[in-house]
Amino acid sequence: MNKQQQESARAKKISDVLTHSCEQLNHDIVLRLHQSREAALQSSVAQRQTILTLNTGHFSQLLPHSGIQWLLALLMLAIVIIGTGGYWQHSSKQELSHVDIAILTDDLPLEVFVDK
């Protein structure tokens, strides 16, 4: 018997014990327990709040649905593009500054200045 089957058998035993115990309770107690359970379920539903996320909760639907989600997705894309462009521009400036410093300090060989 694997672990999942053992857990299922244990859950079945617990369920049977609880069912047998509930049958021995007074009808008024069972009614109050049922009402308390319903009240608890209603309060948990009332406490749920909608939050804004880009995740749709479904792997098959990867595109956002609402206008705000589209706007946030486009904003994130723009930030990535701007960041990539800034990084590329900074790295190319650094590369050119190394060449300029080498030219000014005469560290480059003469072959660099000669057209071939």
Residue pairs with C-beta under 8 A, 6 or more apart in sequence:
1 9
22 30
25 33
52 68
52 69
52 72
54 64
54 69
54 72
54 73
54 76
56 62
56 63
56 64
56 65
64 70
64 72
64 73
101 107
102 108
